[in-house]
Amino acid sequence: MTLRGPLTAAAITAACDDVDGLLRHEVHVVVAVSGCDLSVVDAVSRMRLLARRCRGQLEVVGADVRLFTACGLGDVLSGDSPS
């Protein structure tokens, strides 16, 4: 899945619904981020909650490491995210 900010509330809801469906089918979800902003951080934080609830795997690539770490989401980032 790809997320490009800024995202509307409807886009966040739709993306989370898609991720929820994948996680319920035990799919390892990789989210590629471009145009990282707080709306993307919001979407990823919701996806992380869904992944925890489903005991699924969520990985984020391409995100702003400093922004995500400052928001407490550093644990979902893969090693190839830009600084």
Secondary structure, DSSP 4 states (H G I P E B T S, - for coil): -EEESS--HHHHHHHHHHHHHHHHTTPPEEEEEES--HHHHHHHHHHHHHHHHHT--EEEES--HHHHHHTT-GGGB-TT---
